Each structure stands twice: as C-alpha cells, then as structure tokens.
Amino acid sequence: MKRFWATRVVIFLFGGLFVLLSVVSATAALRGYALKLNENQVLYLFSTSAQVVAGIYGLTLTGFIFFRNELTREALEVDTLVQAVESLKQRYFTLLLFITTFAGLTLLVSNLAISYEAILGANGRNALFINVGQSAFVTTLLAIAYFVFDVIYPNRIEVENRWLQDQVDPTRSEQRKGSLEDFVRNYNRIEVLLLDAGRPYQEKTSNSHEPRIPRRMSNARLAEFLFRSERIGKDLFHRLQDLITLRNSIIHGAEPAVSQEIVDASARVLADLETSLPPGARNEP
C-alpha cells in the first residue's frame, strides 16, 4: 500500500497536461482542424464553463474545510496521529493552492475569450483563448477529481504513516534489519525521560477546572518545550522528532520493521538525552 503520487509529481503532471492540451488544441485550431463556433456559442460555452468551475471549486473548498476540521479532531483525540495529520494537511493545502491557481486561470481565460470574441472571432484569431481556456477547464476538473479521491481515500492515515516511515527510515529493506524490540525498549526509556522532564510544563498547561487530571501532552510537544527552554540542543531535538515520527507511524499502520541504523540512532538519542537531562534537573522548568 503506497502513498499517492508525491505532491510535486501531481503538480508537474497536471501542469504538463495543461500545456500539452493547450499546444495541441491551439495548433489544430489555427491550422483549420477545429470546430467552428459562432459568437453566441462561444459566449455560452465559456460562461457555462466558468460557472461550472466556480461551483465545483466552491463545493470542494467547503467540503475540505469540514474534512480538515475532522482531521484536527482526530489528532487532538489521538496524539500519536499528529505527524501524519499535519503531513496530510500540508499535502492537501498545496494541492488546493494548485487547484485554486488553475481555477483562477480558467476564469481569467474564459473572460478573455468572451471579451475578445467580438474583435478576434470573425477571422478565427480568438482560437488561442478558446482552446487554452477549454484546456484549463479540463485540467481543473481532472485536478479537482484527483484531489477529491485523494482526500476520501479510506486508508489515508495508514498510507501517510508508511510514507513518513520511508522518510525517516528509508534503508530498512536495504540493510540488515534491526531489532524492533530494542528500538521499542529504547523509545520507552526515552518517553519516560521526556515525561519526567516535561512534568512541570504539563502542570502549567493543565485545565484549571480539573487540576487533578491534567491533559497529557504529546511526546513531540514535550520535546519542543524542552528545546524552546534550551534544555536540549537543536540536533538532539530533530533526532527526537524523527524517532517520535517513526514510532507513531509504526503504531498507525506502517511496516513494523526498523533498520539497524535506526536502532543504533535510538540508543544514541537515549544516551544524549540522559546526559542533557540528569536526574536532579529533570523536573526543573
């Protein structure tokens, strides 16, 4: 089960499709191999195309807002989903920005085609605007369709976690595999250190109405607090983030396997964290 195409690949493919459609259709039209449309047909075609794109885009944006809120709710309820949810949000935002650009381009070229029809339409020189506009229209619809199916894919969290695992531990299938038990054992000890050192921050951020049941802060957030308070260095913070991301991705659908390199990295992080957070100073804010 692999992730959908990378975001930059999606943008490149749909951008290339638009350029290809525009060049082929405009060249065919200028050479006389196109449908002949009168002024009324051009006006109706592009006014309808603009309305269709605007309507579908509006519905897509509205639906995505509700879906994004649902993702946020899932991350709040299960803190180990934070990395996957944030990655999905970033992907969807980039795709939506790309779709917005093409929707705007479609509306712009549609208006130009309508505006210039009376001037250029009589001798066929408006063919460029007509064909580029329809190419943008088709590309926008296909991009929106891809975006919708990407968003509603039922195993999106599992797929995203596998992708995150590949980012953190890309060599697990190429090198000799490490012991998952050793990795989990090291991580559990790291988690204990984070909880111990982060207890003062959790007490300060707990709900004032329920002081005896403070809401548990995620390990990623605890690591960020320790870094911002200069109790751990930047390099250790980033290595901690990678381990937390990998462990959470394994919990939520990624392959339960790690490379020996990651096992060794977890042991080094544990040792560095024990050095940075000696027992006597772990509860100091």
C-alpha positions as a Python dict, from the first residue, in 0.01 Angstrom:
ca = {
    (1, 'M'): (0, 0, 0),
    (2, 'K'): (188, 304, -125),
    (3, 'R'): (114, 671, -97),
    (4, 'F'): (-49, 857, -381),
    (5, 'W'): (184, 1043, -611),
    (6, 'A'): (407, 1294, -436),
    (7, 'T'): (263, 1645, -438),
    (8, 'R'): (527, 1784, -672),
    (9, 'V'): (465, 1495, -913),
    (10, 'V'): (92, 1571, -917),
    (11, 'I'): (158, 1939, -989),
    (12, 'F'): (407, 1852, -1263),
    (13, 'L'): (170, 1601, -1429),
    (14, 'F'): (-133, 1829, -1434),
    (15, 'G'): (77, 2127, -1538),
    (16, 'G'): (224, 1922, -1823),
    (17, 'L'): (-124, 1802, -1921),
    (18, 'F'): (-246, 2162, -1943),
    (19, 'V'): (48, 2268, -2160),
    (20, 'L'): (6, 1963, -2387),
    (21, 'L'): (-369, 2015, -2431),
    (22, 'S'): (-321, 2385, -2496),
    (23, 'V'): (-49, 2338, -2757),
    (24, 'V'): (-224, 2053, -2941),
    (25, 'S'): (-569, 2212, -2943),
    (26, 'A'): (-446, 2562, -3032),
    (27, 'T'): (-223, 2428, -3311),
    (28, 'A'): (-509, 2224, -3454),
    (29, 'A'): (-743, 2523, -3439),
    (30, 'L'): (-500, 2761, -3608),
    (31, 'R'): (-449, 2509, -3887),
    (32, 'G'): (-819, 2481, -3951),
    (33, 'Y'): (-887, 2144, -3782),
    (34, 'A'): (-1130, 2273, -3521),
    (35, 'L'): (-1500, 2315, -3467),
    (36, 'K'): (-1636, 2646, -3589),
    (37, 'L'): (-1825, 2831, -3318),
    (38, 'N'): (-2026, 3146, -3366),
    (39, 'E'): (-2021, 3432, -3119),
    (40, 'N'): (-2325, 3314, -2922),
    (41, 'Q'): (-2183, 2964, -2888),
    (42, 'V'): (-1852, 3100, -2757),
    (43, 'L'): (-2028, 3324, -2506),
    (44, 'Y'): (-2249, 3040, -2382),
    (45, 'L'): (-1963, 2786, -2369),
    (46, 'F'): (-1731, 2999, -2162),
    (47, 'S'): (-1993, 3149, -1933),
    (48, 'T'): (-2109, 2794, -1857),
    (49, 'S'): (-1752, 2667, -1810),
    (50, 'A'): (-1674, 2949, -1568),
    (51, 'Q'): (-1988, 2880, -1366),
    (52, 'V'): (-1918, 2507, -1354),
    (53, 'V'): (-1560, 2557, -1235),
    (54, 'A'): (-1663, 2816, -975),
    (55, 'G'): (-1942, 2593, -844),
    (56, 'I'): (-1734, 2276, -821),
    (57, 'Y'): (-1442, 2463, -668),
    (58, 'G'): (-1669, 2621, -405),
    (59, 'L'): (-1818, 2284, -310),
    (60, 'T'): (-1471, 2126, -295),
    (61, 'L'): (-1338, 2404, -73),
    (62, 'T'): (-1638, 2385, 161),
    (63, 'G'): (-1612, 2008, 191),
    (64, 'F'): (-1240, 2027, 256),
    (65, 'I'): (-1288, 2275, 540),
    (66, 'F'): (-1515, 2028, 721),
    (67, 'F'): (-1276, 1741, 643),
    (68, 'R'): (-979, 1939, 774),
    (69, 'N'): (-1163, 2002, 1099),
    (70, 'E'): (-1223, 1628, 1126),
    (71, 'L'): (-851, 1561, 1082),
    (72, 'T'): (-774, 1813, 1354),
    (73, 'R'): (-1022, 1644, 1587),
    (74, 'E'): (-860, 1305, 1526),
    (75, 'A'): (-517, 1448, 1606),
    (76, 'L'): (-648, 1602, 1930),
    (77, 'E'): (-805, 1274, 2039),
    (78, 'V'): (-502, 1058, 1949),
    (79, 'D'): (-177, 1249, 1991),
    (80, 'T'): (25, 984, 1806),
    (81, 'L'): (-158, 1084, 1486),
    (82, 'V'): (-26, 1440, 1493),
    (83, 'Q'): (262, 1386, 1249),
    (84, 'A'): (50, 1202, 992),
    (85, 'V'): (-233, 1454, 1017),
    (86, 'E'): (-1, 1752, 980),
    (87, 'S'): (163, 1589, 679),
    (88, 'L'): (-178, 1530, 520),
    (89, 'K'): (-282, 1889, 589),
    (90, 'Q'): (31, 2020, 420),
    (91, 'R'): (-25, 1796, 117),
    (92, 'Y'): (-391, 1891, 81),
    (93, 'F'): (-315, 2262, 124),
    (94, 'T'): (-54, 2252, -153),
    (95, 'L'): (-288, 2063, -387),
    (96, 'L'): (-573, 2303, -308),
    (97, 'L'): (-347, 2600, -379),
    (98, 'F'): (-257, 2445, -715),
    (99, 'I'): (-626, 2384, -796),
    (100, 'T'): (-708, 2741, -696),
    (101, 'T'): (-446, 2868, -939),
    (102, 'F'): (-592, 2665, -1225),
    (103, 'A'): (-947, 2762, -1136),
    (104, 'G'): (-845, 3128, -1144),
    (105, 'L'): (-666, 3074, -1476),
    (106, 'T'): (-978, 2912, -1621),
    (107, 'L'): (-1195, 3204, -1515),
    (108, 'L'): (-943, 3456, -1648),
    (109, 'V'): (-907, 3295, -1991),
    (110, 'S'): (-1284, 3245, -2012),
    (111, 'N'): (-1335, 3617, -1960),
    (112, 'L'): (-1068, 3696, -2219),
    (113, 'A'): (-1227, 3463, -2472),
    (114, 'I'): (-1567, 3627, -2420),
    (115, 'S'): (-1419, 3979, -2430),
    (116, 'Y'): (-1219, 3927, -2749),
    (117, 'E'): (-1476, 3723, -2939),
    (118, 'A'): (-1634, 4028, -3099),
    (119, 'I'): (-1291, 4162, -3202),
    (120, 'L'): (-1096, 3849, -3297),
    (121, 'G'): (-1368, 3593, -3353),
    (122, 'A'): (-1461, 3699, -3706),
    (123, 'N'): (-1128, 3587, -3853),
    (124, 'G'): (-1061, 3298, -3615),
    (125, 'R'): (-779, 3463, -3422),
    (126, 'N'): (-964, 3406, -3094),
    (127, 'A'): (-887, 3035, -3125),
    (128, 'L'): (-591, 3069, -2889),
    (129, 'F'): (-801, 3197, -2600),
    (130, 'I'): (-1078, 2946, -2674),
    (131, 'N'): (-854, 2641, -2674),
    (132, 'V'): (-633, 2747, -2386),
    (133, 'G'): (-945, 2823, -2184),
    (134, 'Q'): (-1100, 2484, -2251),
    (135, 'S'): (-767, 2313, -2178),
    (136, 'A'): (-756, 2490, -1840),
    (137, 'F'): (-1119, 2390, -1781),
    (138, 'V'): (-1050, 2020, -1845),
    (139, 'T'): (-729, 2024, -1640),
    (140, 'T'): (-905, 2192, -1348),
    (141, 'L'): (-1184, 1933, -1345),
    (142, 'L'): (-934, 1645, -1354),
    (143, 'A'): (-724, 1802, -1079),
    (144, 'I'): (-1030, 1851, -858),
    (145, 'A'): (-1136, 1490, -919),
    (146, 'Y'): (-789, 1367, -820),
    (147, 'F'): (-793, 1587, -510),
    (148, 'V'): (-1134, 1456, -401),
    (149, 'F'): (-1033, 1090, -441),
    (150, 'D'): (-704, 1159, -261),
    (151, 'V'): (-891, 1315, 32),
    (152, 'I'): (-1159, 1044, 66),
    (153, 'Y'): (-920, 751, 26),
    (154, 'P'): (-1025, 518, 312),
    (155, 'N'): (-674, 421, 430),
    (156, 'R'): (-523, 767, 402),
    (157, 'I'): (-378, 764, 758),
    (158, 'E'): (-208, 425, 710),
    (159, 'V'): (-70, 528, 371),
    (160, 'E'): (63, 855, 511),
    (161, 'N'): (228, 675, 802),
    (162, 'R'): (403, 439, 562),
    (163, 'W'): (528, 741, 368),
    (164, 'L'): (654, 903, 689),
    (165, 'Q'): (831, 580, 779),
    (166, 'D'): (1003, 582, 440),
    (167, 'Q'): (1118, 938, 503),
    (168, 'V'): (1269, 861, 844),
    (169, 'D'): (1393, 506, 782),
    (170, 'P'): (1435, 460, 403),
    (171, 'T'): (1702, 189, 430),
    (172, 'R'): (1515, -63, 645),
    (173, 'S'): (1466, -300, 348),
    (174, 'E'): (1814, -250, 202),
    (175, 'Q'): (2030, -304, 508),
    (176, 'R'): (2012, -575, 770),
    (177, 'K'): (1704, -526, 980),
    (178, 'G'): (1738, -416, 1336),
    (179, 'S'): (1558, -548, 1638),
    (180, 'L'): (1216, -389, 1676),
    (181, 'E'): (1220, -492, 2042),
    (182, 'D'): (1543, -299, 2102),
    (183, 'F'): (1401, 5, 1927),
    (184, 'V'): (1079, -4, 2132),
    (185, 'R'): (1277, -58, 2453),
    (186, 'N'): (1496, 246, 2379),
    (187, 'Y'): (1196, 454, 2283),
    (188, 'N'): (1008, 364, 2600),
    (189, 'R'): (1303, 478, 2808),
    (190, 'I'): (1319, 799, 2604),
    (191, 'E'): (948, 854, 2665),
    (192, 'V'): (997, 814, 3041),
    (193, 'L'): (1271, 1078, 3033),
    (194, 'L'): (1050, 1316, 2834),
    (195, 'L'): (756, 1268, 3070),
    (196, 'D'): (977, 1317, 3375),
    (197, 'A'): (1144, 1630, 3237),
    (198, 'G'): (819, 1768, 3097),
    (199, 'R'): (608, 1728, 3411),
    (200, 'P'): (639, 2098, 3512),
    (201, 'Y'): (517, 2206, 3169),
    (202, 'Q'): (221, 1970, 3184),
    (203, 'E'): (123, 2107, 3524),
    (204, 'K'): (134, 2464, 3393),
    (205, 'T'): (-76, 2383, 3087),
    (206, 'S'): (-333, 2163, 3261),
    (207, 'N'): (-703, 2254, 3274),
    (208, 'S'): (-763, 2486, 3569),
    (209, 'H'): (-1109, 2336, 3621),
    (210, 'E'): (-964, 1985, 3653),
    (211, 'P'): (-625, 2029, 3821),
    (212, 'R'): (-607, 1666, 3930),
    (213, 'I'): (-646, 1528, 3576),
    (214, 'P'): (-412, 1728, 3350),
    (215, 'R'): (-431, 1655, 2981),
    (216, 'R'): (-128, 1456, 2871),
    (217, 'M'): (99, 1644, 2634),
    (218, 'S'): (230, 1456, 2330),
    (219, 'N'): (594, 1348, 2320),
    (220, 'A'): (656, 1571, 2019),
    (221, 'R'): (520, 1871, 2209),
    (222, 'L'): (723, 1785, 2517),
    (223, 'A'): (1039, 1767, 2306),
    (224, 'E'): (956, 2108, 2160),
    (225, 'F'): (909, 2256, 2508),
    (226, 'L'): (1246, 2119, 2618),
    (227, 'F'): (1411, 2259, 2306),
    (228, 'R'): (1249, 2604, 2343),
    (229, 'S'): (1363, 2618, 2705),
    (230, 'E'): (1717, 2526, 2588),
    (231, 'R'): (1731, 2207, 2790),
    (232, 'I'): (1818, 2004, 2481),
    (233, 'G'): (2008, 2108, 2170),
    (234, 'K'): (1875, 2154, 1819),
    (235, 'D'): (2040, 1840, 1679),
    (236, 'L'): (1902, 1623, 1960),
    (237, 'F'): (1559, 1781, 1914),
    (238, 'H'): (1548, 1692, 1544),
    (239, 'R'): (1666, 1338, 1610),
    (240, 'L'): (1397, 1305, 1877),
    (241, 'Q'): (1137, 1425, 1628),
    (242, 'D'): (1243, 1160, 1378),
    (243, 'L'): (1219, 881, 1636),
    (244, 'I'): (879, 1001, 1757),
    (245, 'T'): (751, 1020, 1399),
    (246, 'L'): (880, 671, 1320),
    (247, 'R'): (736, 514, 1635),
    (248, 'N'): (395, 679, 1580),
    (249, 'S'): (388, 573, 1215),
    (250, 'I'): (456, 212, 1314),
    (251, 'I'): (168, 225, 1562),
    (252, 'H'): (-76, 354, 1299),
    (253, 'G'): (-18, 127, 1003),
    (254, 'A'): (343, 148, 890),
    (255, 'E'): (551, -167, 847),
    (256, 'P'): (659, -298, 1192),
    (257, 'A'): (1025, -309, 1096),
    (258, 'V'): (1329, -88, 1153),
    (259, 'S'): (1684, -85, 1024),
    (260, 'Q'): (1983, -144, 1249),
    (261, 'E'): (2083, 215, 1179),
    (262, 'I'): (1761, 338, 1344),
    (263, 'V'): (1810, 107, 1642),
    (264, 'D'): (2161, 248, 1689),
    (265, 'A'): (2024, 603, 1646),
    (266, 'S'): (1764, 543, 1917),
    (267, 'A'): (2036, 423, 2154),
    (268, 'R'): (2243, 736, 2084),
    (269, 'V'): (1942, 962, 2139),
    (270, 'L'): (1871, 787, 2468),
    (271, 'A'): (2229, 835, 2584),
    (272, 'D'): (2235, 1202, 2476),
    (273, 'L'): (1900, 1267, 2644),
    (274, 'E'): (2022, 1112, 2971),
    (275, 'T'): (2325, 1341, 2952),
    (276, 'S'): (2117, 1652, 2874),
    (277, 'L'): (1857, 1572, 3141),
    (278, 'P'): (2039, 1444, 3451),
    (279, 'P'): (1809, 1301, 3723),
    (280, 'G'): (1845, 1601, 3950),
    (281, 'A'): (1743, 1850, 3682),
    (282, 'R'): (1462, 1668, 3504),
    (283, 'N'): (1181, 1830, 3697),
    (284, 'E'): (1319, 2181, 3672),
    (285, 'P'): (1132, 2403, 3424),
}
